Amino acid sequence: MAHEFISSSPHLLLFHLSLTHLRPSHTSTQRMTTFHTDEYVYFLSRVVWELCTISPGGSIASATKINEGSSDIAINWAGGLHHANKREASGFCYINDIVRAILELLRVFPRVL
């Protein structure tokens, strides 16, 4: 819904860009444990797993597109859940998708702002 709203607004910059819509896959347990602890990811897999794989999947896919050079700008409308800690949720943030995107970007770039 956010993508459709922003794409249809003539007053926003994204209206003038060439947009590609990507449906990323859900992220894996292995990728989640590069930041979060094994115990915490195991706990999440028993209670809110489906929800926890969507946001980091989009952020990792966005970072991968930038790493490959196939995109200059990538947006994960379901992302930004950056308050989660290594071992626990914070508020409604269960998985820190921003850290996962940064770790992916650091595979190619020496620094990430």
N, CA, C and O atoms as a printed pandas DataFrame, in Angstrom:
     atom_number atom_name residue_name chain_id  residue_number  x_coord  y_coord  z_coord
0              1         N          MET        A               1    0.818   -1.187    0.000
1              2        CA          MET        A               1    0.000    0.000    0.000
2              3         C          MET        A               1    0.867    1.258    0.000
3              4         O          MET        A               1    0.554    2.236   -0.680
4              5         N          ALA        A               2    1.954    1.226    0.766
5              6        CA          ALA        A               2    2.830    2.401    0.812
6              7         C          ALA        A               2    3.440    2.664   -0.555
7              8         O          ALA        A               2    3.531    3.813   -0.987
8              9         N          HIS        A               3    3.859    1.601   -1.239
9             10        CA          HIS        A               3    4.448    1.732   -2.571
10            11         C          HIS        A               3    3.451    2.365   -3.547
11            12         O          HIS        A               3    3.802    3.275   -4.298
12            13         N          GLU        A               4    2.227    1.884   -3.530
13            14        CA          GLU        A               4    1.195    2.436   -4.419
14            15         C          GLU        A               4    0.911    3.898   -4.113
15            16         O          GLU        A               4    0.773    4.707   -5.032
16            17         N          PHE        A               5    0.822    4.247   -2.836
17            18        CA          PHE        A               5    0.549    5.620   -2.447
18            19         C          PHE        A               5    1.655    6.554   -2.922
19            20         O          PHE        A               5    1.376    7.591   -3.524
20            21         N          ILE        A               6    2.895    6.196   -2.657
21            22        CA          ILE        A               6    4.018    7.065   -3.014
22            23         C          ILE        A               6    4.190    7.130   -4.528
23            24         O          ILE        A               6    4.485    8.193   -5.075
24            25         N          SER        A               7    4.009    6.015   -5.198
25            26        CA          SER        A               7    4.143    6.001   -6.657
26            27         C          SER        A               7    3.089    6.861   -7.338
27            28         O          SER        A               7    3.341    7.404   -8.414
28            29         N          SER        A               8    1.925    6.995   -6.741
29            30        CA          SER        A               8    0.837    7.740   -7.378
30            31         C          SER        A               8    0.833    9.221   -7.011
31            32         O          SER        A               8    0.036    9.978   -7.566
32            33         N          SER        A               9    1.681    9.652   -6.112
33            34        CA          SER        A               9    1.701   11.052   -5.696
34            35         C          SER        A               9    2.644   11.861   -6.580
35            36         O          SER        A               9    3.850   11.617   -6.571
36            37         N          PRO        A              10    2.116   12.822   -7.348
37            38        CA          PRO        A              10    2.963   13.605   -8.259
38            39         C          PRO        A              10    3.888   14.569   -7.531
39            40         O          PRO        A              10    4.792   15.131   -8.150
40            41         N          HIS        A              11    3.686   14.776   -6.233
41            42        CA          HIS        A              11    4.486   15.731   -5.476
42            43         C          HIS        A              11    5.723   15.108   -4.844
43            44         O          HIS        A              11    6.542   15.809   -4.250
44            45         N          LEU        A              12    5.856   13.816   -4.969
45            46        CA          LEU        A              12    6.985   13.135   -4.343
46            47         C          LEU        A              12    8.036   12.776   -5.376
47            48         O          LEU        A              12    7.720   12.493   -6.532
48            49         N          LEU        A              13    9.278   12.791   -4.951
49            50        CA          LEU        A              13   10.408   12.499   -5.829
50            51         C          LEU        A              13   10.292   11.123   -6.484
51            52         O          LEU        A              13   10.660   10.965   -7.648
52            53         N          LEU        A              14    9.796   10.146   -5.769
53            54        CA          LEU        A              14    9.731    8.788   -6.303
54            55         C          LEU        A              14    8.853    8.686   -7.533
55            56         O          LEU        A              14    8.987    7.748   -8.318
56            57         N          PHE        A              15    7.956    9.641   -7.709
57            58        CA          PHE        A              15    7.090    9.647   -8.893
58            59         C          PHE        A              15    7.929    9.754  -10.166
59            60         O          PHE        A              15    7.550    9.230  -11.213
60            61         N          HIS        A              16    9.053   10.427  -10.067
61            62        CA          HIS        A              16    9.881   10.695  -11.238
62            63         C          HIS        A              16   10.968    9.648  -11.465
63            64         O          HIS        A              16   11.686    9.712  -12.463
64            65         N          LEU        A              17   11.092    8.717  -10.581
65            66        CA          LEU        A              17   12.111    7.681  -10.722
66            67         C          LEU        A              17   11.528    6.442  -11.378
67            68         O          LEU        A              17   10.325    6.189  -11.309
68            69         N          SER        A              18   12.382    5.692  -12.001
69            70        CA          SER        A              18   11.979    4.402  -12.547
70            71         C          SER        A              18   11.957    3.402  -11.392
71            72         O          SER        A              18   12.997    3.114  -10.800
72            73         N          LEU        A              19   10.783    2.876  -11.075
73            74        CA          LEU        A              19   10.638    1.988   -9.930
74            75         C          LEU        A              19   10.486    0.539  -10.353
75            76         O          LEU        A              19    9.801    0.228  -11.328
76            77         N          THR        A              20   11.126   -0.332   -9.613
77            78        CA          THR        A              20   10.953   -1.766   -9.778
78            79         C          THR        A              20   10.439   -2.313   -8.459
79            80         O          THR        A              20   11.004   -2.044   -7.398
80            81         N          HIS        A              21    9.380   -3.069   -8.534
81            82        CA          HIS        A              21    8.792   -3.640   -7.323
82            83         C          HIS        A              21    9.330   -5.055   -7.151
83            84         O          HIS        A              21    9.224   -5.873   -8.064
84            85         N          LEU        A              22    9.901   -5.348   -5.999
85            86        CA          LEU        A              22   10.505   -6.651   -5.730
86            87         C          LEU        A              22    9.806   -7.286   -4.542
87            88         O          LEU        A              22    9.604   -6.638   -3.515
88            89         N          ARG        A              23    9.442   -8.535   -4.678
89            90        CA          ARG        A              23    8.903   -9.293   -3.538
90            91         C          ARG        A              23   10.004  -10.240   -3.053
91            92         O          ARG        A              23   10.213  -11.309   -3.627
92            93         N          PRO        A              24   10.700   -9.837   -2.000
93            94        CA          PRO        A              24   11.811  -10.664   -1.523
94            95         C          PRO        A              24   11.316  -11.899   -0.797
95            96         O          PRO        A              24   10.183  -11.964   -0.321
96            97         N          SER        A              25   12.201  -12.867   -0.729
97            98        CA          SER        A              25   11.865  -14.069    0.041
98            99         C          SER        A              25   12.054  -13.784    1.526
99           100         O          SER        A              25   12.684  -12.800    1.913
100          101         N          HIS        A              26   11.505  -14.652    2.332
101          102        CA          HIS        A              26   11.690  -14.536    3.772
102          103         C          HIS        A              26   13.142  -14.869    4.097
103          104         O          HIS        A              26   13.753  -15.709    3.437
104          105         N          THR        A              27   13.681  -14.225    5.092
105          106        CA          THR        A              27   15.070  -14.474    5.456
106          107         C          THR        A              27   15.204  -15.786    6.242
107          108         O          THR        A              27   14.227  -16.304    6.784
108          109         N          SER        A              28   16.395  -16.293    6.288
109          110        CA          SER        A              28   16.645  -17.581    6.928
110          111         C          SER        A              28   17.096  -17.409    8.379
111          112         O          SER        A              28   17.511  -16.328    8.797
112          113         N          THR        A              29   17.004  -18.488    9.120
113          114        CA          THR        A              29   17.498  -18.518   10.497
114          115         C          THR        A              29   18.978  -18.188   10.535
115          116         O          THR        A              29   19.431  -17.441   11.402
116          117         N          GLN        A              30   19.728  -18.738    9.603
117          118        CA          GLN        A              30   21.169  -18.522    9.559
118          119         C          GLN        A              30   21.507  -17.040    9.424
119          120         O          GLN        A              30   22.413  -16.544   10.093
120          121         N          ARG        A              31   20.783  -16.341    8.567
121          122        CA          ARG        A              31   21.045  -14.906    8.400
122          123         C          ARG        A              31   20.651  -14.114    9.641
123          124         O          ARG        A              31   21.304  -13.128    9.983
124          125         N          MET        A              32   19.597  -14.536   10.309
125          126        CA          MET        A              32   19.170  -13.823   11.518
126          127         C          MET        A              32   20.186  -13.958   12.633
127          128         O          MET        A              32   20.367  -13.034   13.425
128          129         N          THR        A              33   20.848  -15.097   12.702
129          130        CA          THR        A              33   21.799  -15.322   13.792
130          131         C          THR        A              33   23.159  -14.683   13.540
131          132         O          THR        A              33   24.077  -14.868   14.339
132          133         N          THR        A              34   23.311  -13.942   12.455
133          134        CA          THR        A              34   24.549  -13.176   12.295
134          135         C          THR        A              34   24.543  -11.947   13.196
135          136         O          THR        A              34   25.589  -11.335   13.414
136          137         N          PHE        A              35   23.374  -11.579   13.721
137          138        CA          PHE        A              35   23.284  -10.507   14.713
138          139         C          PHE        A              35   22.614  -11.004   15.996
139          140         O          PHE        A              35   23.146  -10.809   17.088
140          141         N          HIS        A              36   21.471  -11.634   15.870
141          142        CA          HIS        A              36   20.721  -12.096   17.039
142          143         C          HIS        A              36   21.269  -13.428   17.537
143          144         O          HIS        A              36   21.864  -14.189   16.775
144          145         N          THR        A              37   21.063  -13.700   18.814
145          146        CA          THR        A              37   21.556  -14.950   19.388
146          147         C          THR        A              37   20.721  -16.136   18.901
147          148         O          THR        A              37   19.556  -15.982   18.536
148          149         N          ASP        A              38   21.327  -17.299   18.904
149          150        CA          ASP        A              38   20.631  -18.525   18.504
150          151         C          ASP        A              38   19.392  -18.765   19.360
151          152         O          ASP        A              38   18.332  -19.129   18.850
152          153         N          GLU        A              39   19.537  -18.556   20.658
153          154        CA          GLU        A              39   18.418  -18.793   21.579
154          155         C          GLU        A              39   17.241  -17.867   21.282
155          156         O          GLU        A              39   16.087  -18.296   21.302
156          157         N          TYR        A              40   17.535  -16.605   21.008
157          158        CA          TYR        A              40   16.470  -15.644   20.727
158          159         C          TYR        A              40   15.765  -15.975   19.411
159          160         O          TYR        A              40   14.537  -15.923   19.336
160          161         N          VAL        A              41   16.526  -16.310   18.388
161          162        CA          VAL        A              41   15.930  -16.669   17.100
162          163         C          VAL        A              41   15.094  -17.936   17.240
163          164         O          VAL        A              41   14.020  -18.034   16.646
164          165         N          TYR        A              42   15.566  -18.898   18.010
165          166        CA          TYR        A              42   14.785  -20.112   18.253
166          167         C          TYR        A              42   13.457  -19.775   18.933
167          168         O          TYR        A              42   12.412  -20.305   18.556
168          169         N          PHE        A              43   13.500  -18.897   19.929
169          170        CA          PHE        A              43   12.274  -18.472   20.603
170          171         C          PHE        A              43   11.301  -17.831   19.602
171          172         O          PHE        A              43   10.113  -18.153   19.588
172          173         N          LEU        A              44   11.812  -16.936   18.780
173          174        CA          LEU        A              44   10.950  -16.275   17.792
174          175         C          LEU        A              44   10.351  -17.271   16.808
175          176         O          LEU        A              44    9.214  -17.108   16.364
176          177         N          SER        A              45   11.117  -18.299   16.471
177          178        CA          SER        A              45   10.618  -19.292   15.510
178          179         C          SER        A              45    9.409  -20.047   16.061
179          180         O          SER        A              45    8.640  -20.634   15.298
180          181         N          ARG        A              46    9.244  -20.033   17.356
181          182        CA          ARG        A              46    8.106  -20.716   17.970
182          183         C          ARG        A              46    6.897  -19.805   18.186
183          184         O          ARG        A              46    5.793  -20.299   18.416
184          185         N          VAL        A              47    7.089  -18.460   18.115
185          186        CA          VAL        A              47    5.969  -17.576   18.445
186          187         C          VAL        A              47    5.555  -16.615   17.337
187          188         O          VAL        A              47    4.357  -16.477   17.086
188          189         N          VAL        A              48    6.481  -15.946   16.665
189          190        CA          VAL        A              48    6.123  -14.942   15.634
190          191         C          VAL        A              48    7.018  -15.069   14.399
191          192         O          VAL        A              48    7.458  -14.059   13.848
192          193         N          TRP        A              49    7.283  -16.277   13.970
193          194        CA          TRP        A              49    8.276  -16.504   12.927
194          195         C          TRP        A              49    7.933  -15.841   11.596
195          196         O          TRP        A              49    8.778  -15.159   11.016
196          197         N          GLU        A              50    6.734  -16.024   11.112
197          198        CA          GLU        A              50    6.337  -15.463    9.812
198          199         C          GLU        A              50    6.580  -13.959    9.785
199          200         O          GLU        A              50    7.167  -13.440    8.836
200          201         N          LEU        A              51    6.142  -13.276   10.798
201          202        CA          LEU        A              51    6.329  -11.831   10.895
202          203         C          LEU        A              51    7.812  -11.465   10.927
203          204         O          LEU        A              51    8.227  -10.488   10.303
204          205         N          CYS        A              52    8.594  -12.237   11.641
205          206        CA          CYS        A              52   10.014  -11.917   11.826
206          207         C          CYS        A              52   10.873  -12.147   10.597
207          208         O          CYS        A              52   12.005  -11.666   10.554
208          209         N          THR        A              53   10.387  -12.856    9.610
209          210        CA          THR        A              53   11.198  -13.120    8.419
210          211         C          THR        A              53   10.917  -12.147    7.285
211          212         O          THR        A              53   11.694  -12.077    6.333
212          213         N          ILE        A              54    9.831  -11.396    7.365
213          214        CA          ILE        A              54    9.445  -10.492    6.277
214          215         C          ILE        A              54   10.330   -9.254    6.216
215          216         O          ILE        A              54   10.919   -8.968    5.173
216          217         N          SER        A              55   10.432   -8.524    7.305
217          218        CA          SER        A              55   11.177   -7.274    7.307
218          219         C          SER        A              55   12.661   -7.458    6.976
219          220         O          SER        A              55   13.166   -6.766    6.092
220          221         N          PRO        A              56   13.376   -8.358    7.648
221          222        CA          PRO        A              56   14.789   -8.519    7.284
222          223         C          PRO        A              56   14.975   -9.073    5.877
223          224         O          PRO        A              56   15.978   -8.773    5.229
224          225         N          GLY        A              57   14.035   -9.872    5.394
225          226        CA          GLY        A              57   14.128  -10.371    4.019
226          227         C          GLY        A              57   14.146   -9.229    3.022
227          228         O          GLY        A              57   14.931   -9.243    2.074
228          229         N          GLY        A              58   13.285   -8.238    3.228
229          230        CA          GLY        A              58   13.240   -7.064    2.342
230          231         C          GLY        A              58   14.469   -6.193    2.472
231          232         O          GLY        A              58   14.971   -5.680    1.472
232          233         N          SER        A              59   14.963   -6.017    3.684
233          234        CA          SER        A              59   16.149   -5.185    3.889
234          235         C          SER        A              59   17.400   -5.840    3.312
235          236         O          SER        A              59   18.239   -5.161    2.720
236          237         N          ILE        A              60   17.529   -7.134    3.480
237          238        CA          ILE        A              60   18.675   -7.854    2.905
238          239         C          ILE        A              60   18.607   -7.823    1.385
239          240         O          ILE        A              60   19.625   -7.613    0.727
240          241         N          ALA        A              61   17.422   -8.027    0.820
241          242        CA          ALA        A              61   17.259   -7.976   -0.638
242          243         C          ALA        A              61   17.586   -6.583   -1.165
243          244         O          ALA        A              61   18.202   -6.454   -2.223
244          245         N          SER        A              62   17.188   -5.552   -0.450
245          246        CA          SER        A              62   17.500   -4.177   -0.852
246          247         C          SER        A              62   19.005   -3.932   -0.845
247          248         O          SER        A              62   19.553   -3.365   -1.790
248          249         N          ALA        A              63   19.664   -4.357    0.217
249          250        CA          ALA        A              63   21.115   -4.194    0.311
250          251         C          ALA        A              63   21.828   -4.987   -0.778
251          252         O          ALA        A              63   22.825   -4.525   -1.333
252          253         N          THR        A              64   21.323   -6.171   -1.083
253          254        CA          THR        A              64   21.913   -7.001   -2.138
254          255         C          THR        A              64   21.809   -6.313   -3.493
255          256         O          THR        A              64   22.760   -6.338   -4.273
256          257         N          LYS        A              65   20.665   -5.700   -3.779
257          258        CA          LYS        A              65   20.491   -4.960   -5.044
258          259         C          LYS        A              65   21.507   -3.834   -5.157
259          260         O          LYS        A              65   22.062   -3.601   -6.231
260          261         N          ILE        A              66   21.755   -3.133   -4.053
261          262        CA          ILE        A              66   22.751   -2.060   -4.063
262          263         C          ILE        A              66   24.149   -2.644   -4.230
263          264         O          ILE        A              66   24.949   -2.118   -5.004
264          265         N          ASN        A              67   24.452   -3.722   -3.517
265          266        CA          ASN        A              67   25.765   -4.371   -3.641
266          267         C          ASN        A              67   26.050   -4.828   -5.064
267          268         O          ASN        A              67   27.177   -4.710   -5.545
268          269         N          GLU        A              68   25.033   -5.346   -5.732
269          270        CA          GLU        A              68   25.193   -5.840   -7.108
270          271         C          GLU        A              68   25.287   -4.715   -8.125
271          272         O          GLU        A              68   25.686   -4.942   -9.267
272          273         N          GLY        A              69   24.924   -3.505   -7.719
273          274        CA          GLY        A              69   24.925   -2.376   -8.642
274          275         C          GLY        A              69   23.676   -2.299   -9.499
275          276         O          GLY        A              69   23.618   -1.492  -10.427
276          277         N          SER        A              70   22.677   -3.120   -9.212
277          278        CA          SER        A              70   21.449   -3.100  -10.012
278          279         C          SER        A              70   20.459   -2.052   -9.511
279          280         O          SER        A              70   19.439   -1.813  -10.157
280          281         N          SER        A              71   20.744   -1.421   -8.364
281          282        CA          SER        A              71   19.924   -0.333   -7.841
282          283         C          SER        A              71   20.818    0.688   -7.148
283          284         O          SER        A              71   21.803    0.335   -6.499
284          285         N          ASP        A              72   20.460    1.949   -7.296
285          286        CA          ASP        A              72   21.133    3.014   -6.556
286          287         C          ASP        A              72   20.389    3.313   -5.264
287          288         O          ASP        A              72   20.986    3.708   -4.262
288          289         N          ILE        A              73   19.073    3.117   -5.304
289          290        CA          ILE        A              73   18.208    3.370   -4.164
290          291         C          ILE        A              73   17.333    2.145   -3.977
291          292         O          ILE        A              73   16.787    1.614   -4.944
292          293         N          ALA        A              74   17.200    1.699   -2.749
293          294        CA          ALA        A              74   16.321    0.563   -2.451
294          295         C          ALA        A              74   15.578    0.863   -1.161
295          296         O          ALA        A              74   16.168    1.323   -0.183
296          297         N          ILE        A              75   14.286    0.602   -1.167
297          298        CA          ILE        A              75   13.445    0.899   -0.011
298          299         C          ILE        A              75   12.686   -0.364    0.387
299          300         O          ILE        A              75   12.090   -1.041   -0.450
300          301         N          ASN        A              76   12.721   -0.658    1.664
301          302        CA          ASN        A              76   11.918   -1.750    2.204
302          303         C          ASN        A              76   10.791   -1.116    3.004
303          304         O          ASN        A              76   11.012   -0.648    4.121
304          305         N          TRP        A              77    9.594   -1.095    2.449
305          306        CA          TRP        A              77    8.462   -0.455    3.117
306          307         C          TRP        A              77    8.121   -1.144    4.440
307          308         O          TRP        A              77    7.512   -0.524    5.312
308          309         N          ALA        A              78    8.494   -2.384    4.601
309          310        CA          ALA        A              78    8.227   -3.095    5.857
310          311         C          ALA        A              78    9.428   -3.053    6.794
311          312         O          ALA        A              78    9.440   -3.745    7.812
312          313         N          GLY        A              79   10.432   -2.255    6.466
313          314        CA          GLY        A              79   11.666   -2.210    7.242
314          315         C          GLY        A              79   11.690   -1.108    8.282
315          316         O          GLY        A              79   10.690   -0.437    8.536
316          317         N          GLY        A              80   12.846   -0.944    8.869
317          318        CA          GLY        A              80   13.046    0.092    9.864
318          319         C          GLY        A              80   12.748   -0.336   11.285
319          320         O          GLY        A              80   12.557    0.497   12.171
320          321         N          LEU        A              81   12.710   -1.647   11.496
321          322        CA          LEU        A              81   12.410   -2.169   12.845
322          323         C          LEU        A              81   13.724   -2.341   13.606
323          324         O          LEU        A              81   14.122   -3.455   13.947
324          325         N          HIS        A              82   14.380   -1.224   13.860
325          326        CA          HIS        A              82   15.756   -1.237   14.329
326          327         C          HIS        A              82   15.941   -1.235   15.842
327          328         O          HIS        A              82   17.077   -1.155   16.308
328          329         N          HIS        A              83   14.893   -1.317   16.608
329          330        CA          HIS        A              83   15.042   -1.263   18.064
330          331         C          HIS        A              83   15.352   -2.616   18.705
331          332         O          HIS        A              83   15.734   -2.664   19.874
332          333         N          ALA        A              84   15.196   -3.700   17.975
333          334        CA          ALA        A              84   15.450   -5.023   18.541
334          335         C          ALA        A              84   16.920   -5.166   18.924
335          336         O          ALA        A              84   17.812   -4.708   18.210
336          337         N          ASN        A              85   17.146   -5.802   20.046
337          338        CA          ASN        A              85   18.498   -6.072   20.530
338          339         C          ASN        A              85   18.917   -7.482   20.128
339          340         O          ASN        A              85   18.124   -8.238   19.566
340          341         N          LYS        A              86   20.169   -7.829   20.420
341          342        CA          LYS        A              86   20.671   -9.169   20.085
342          343         C          LYS        A              86   19.840  -10.274   20.712
343          344         O          LYS        A              86   19.626  -11.319   20.097
344          345         N          ARG        A              87   19.371  -10.050   21.932
345          346        CA          ARG        A              87   18.729  -11.111   22.713
346          347         C          ARG        A              87   17.268  -10.864   23.047
347          348         O          ARG        A              87   16.635  -11.689   23.705
348          349         N          GLU        A              88   16.720   -9.725   22.595
349          350        CA          GLU        A              88   15.340   -9.430   22.975
350          351         C          GLU        A              88   14.693   -8.403   22.052
351          352         O          GLU        A              88   15.365   -7.626   21.373
352          353         N          ALA        A              89   13.381   -8.432   22.055
353          354        CA          ALA        A              89   12.606   -7.458   21.300
354          355         C          ALA        A              89   12.586   -6.139   22.064
355          356         O          ALA        A              89   12.862   -6.086   23.262
356          357         N          SER        A              90   12.259   -5.099   21.350
357          358        CA          SER        A              90   12.058   -3.801   21.980
358          359         C          SER        A              90   10.831   -3.181   21.323
359          360         O          SER        A              90   10.834   -2.874   20.131
360          361         N          GLY        A              91    9.789   -3.005   22.117
361          362        CA          GLY        A              91    8.528   -2.526   21.555
362          363         C          GLY        A              91    7.984   -3.549   20.578
363          364         O          GLY        A              91    7.863   -4.725   20.923
364          365         N          PHE        A              92    7.660   -3.133   19.381
365          366        CA          PHE        A              92    7.158   -4.058   18.361
366          367         C          PHE        A              92    8.258   -4.517   17.415
367          368         O          PHE        A              92    7.967   -5.164   16.409
368          369         N          CYS        A              93    9.511   -4.198   17.712
369          370        CA          CYS        A              93   10.645   -4.605   16.880
370          371         C          CYS        A              93   11.203   -5.929   17.410
371          372         O          CYS        A              93   11.785   -5.972   18.494
372          373         N          TYR        A              94   11.023   -6.999   16.645
373          374        CA          TYR        A              94   11.489   -8.321   17.058
374          375         C          TYR        A              94   12.838   -8.672   16.449
375          376         O          TYR        A              94   13.678   -9.288   17.105
376          377         N          ILE        A              95   13.045   -8.284   15.202
377          378        CA          ILE        A              95   14.299   -8.547   14.487
378          379         C          ILE        A              95   14.832   -7.218   13.983
379          380         O          ILE        A              95   14.073   -6.412   13.445
380          381         N          ASN        A              96   16.116   -6.981   14.146
381          382        CA          ASN        A              96   16.721   -5.731   13.715
382          383         C          ASN        A              96   17.132   -5.852   12.247
383          384         O          ASN        A              96   18.245   -6.276   11.936
384          385         N          ASP        A              97   16.224   -5.476   11.356
385          386        CA          ASP        A              97   16.495   -5.597    9.927
386          387         C          ASP        A              97   17.552   -4.605    9.453
387          388         O          ASP        A              97   18.229   -4.859    8.457
388          389         N          ILE        A              98   17.701   -3.496   10.137
389          390        CA          ILE        A              98   18.690   -2.496    9.732
390          391         C          ILE        A              98   20.106   -3.049    9.912
391          392         O          ILE        A              98   20.951   -2.885    9.031
392          393         N          VAL        A              99   20.366   -3.693   11.031
393          394        CA          VAL        A              99   21.684   -4.301   11.241
394          395         C          VAL        A              99   21.966   -5.332   10.160
395          396         O          VAL        A              99   23.084   -5.404    9.650
396          397         N          ARG        A             100   20.965   -6.130    9.805
397          398        CA          ARG        A             100   21.159   -7.142    8.759
398          399         C          ARG        A             100   21.478   -6.486    7.416
399          400         O          ARG        A             100   22.328   -6.983    6.677
400          401         N          ALA        A             101   20.815   -5.387    7.091
401          402        CA          ALA        A             101   21.106   -4.680    5.842
402          403         C          ALA        A             101   22.518   -4.099    5.873
403          404         O          ALA        A             101   23.245   -4.173    4.883
404          405         N          ILE        A             102   22.900   -3.526    7.001
405          406        CA          ILE        A             102   24.251   -2.965    7.131
406          407         C          ILE        A             102   25.305   -4.055    6.989
407          408         O          ILE        A             102   26.304   -3.859    6.297
408          409         N          LEU        A             103   25.100   -5.192    7.627
409          410        CA          LEU        A             103   26.061   -6.295    7.497
410          411         C          LEU        A             103   26.187   -6.745    6.045
411          412         O          LEU        A             103   27.280   -7.076    5.587
412          413         N          GLU        A             104   25.082   -6.757    5.330
413          414        CA          GLU        A             104   25.112   -7.130    3.906
414          415         C          GLU        A             104   25.881   -6.083    3.101
415          416         O          GLU        A             104   26.702   -6.439    2.256
416          417         N          LEU        A             105   25.627   -4.806    3.350
417          418        CA          LEU        A             105   26.323   -3.733    2.628
418          419         C          LEU        A             105   27.820   -3.722    2.919
419          420         O          LEU        A             105   28.616   -3.396    2.038
420          421         N          LEU        A             106   28.212   -4.074    4.138
421          422        CA          LEU        A             106   29.633   -4.100    4.498
422          423         C          LEU        A             106   30.406   -5.201    3.783
423          424         O          LEU        A             106   31.637   -5.208    3.810
424          425         N          ARG        A             107   29.717   -6.108    3.159
425          426        CA          ARG        A             107   30.401   -7.138    2.349
426          427         C          ARG        A             107   31.037   -6.512    1.112
427          428         O          ARG        A             107   31.991   -7.060    0.560
428          429         N          VAL        A             108   30.507   -5.356    0.671
429          430        CA          VAL        A             108   30.997   -4.686   -0.530
430          431         C          VAL        A             108   31.619   -3.323   -0.221
431          432         O          VAL        A             108   32.654   -2.960   -0.781
432          433         N          PHE        A             109   30.984   -2.585    0.663
433          434        CA          PHE        A             109   31.405   -1.214    0.954
434          435         C          PHE        A             109   32.165   -1.150    2.274
435          436         O          PHE        A             109   31.813   -1.847    3.225
436          437         N          PRO        A             110   33.223   -0.303    2.340
437          438        CA          PRO        A             110   33.999   -0.238    3.574
438          439         C          PRO        A             110   33.283    0.458    4.727
439          440         O          PRO        A             110   33.582    0.202    5.894
440          441         N          ARG        A             111   32.338    1.340    4.400
441          442        CA          ARG        A             111   31.577    2.053    5.440
442          443         C          ARG        A             111   30.133    2.195    5.000
443          444         O          ARG        A             111   29.829    2.243    3.809
444          445         N          VAL        A             112   29.246    2.262    5.988
445          446        CA          VAL        A             112   27.828    2.465    5.727
446          447         C          VAL        A             112   27.350    3.574    6.637
447          448         O          VAL        A             112   27.579    3.535    7.846
448          449         N          LEU        A             113   26.689    4.561    6.064
449          450        CA          LEU        A             113   26.159    5.683    6.848
450          451         C          LEU        A             113   24.712    5.404    7.190
451          452         O          LEU        A             113   24.065    6.219    7.848
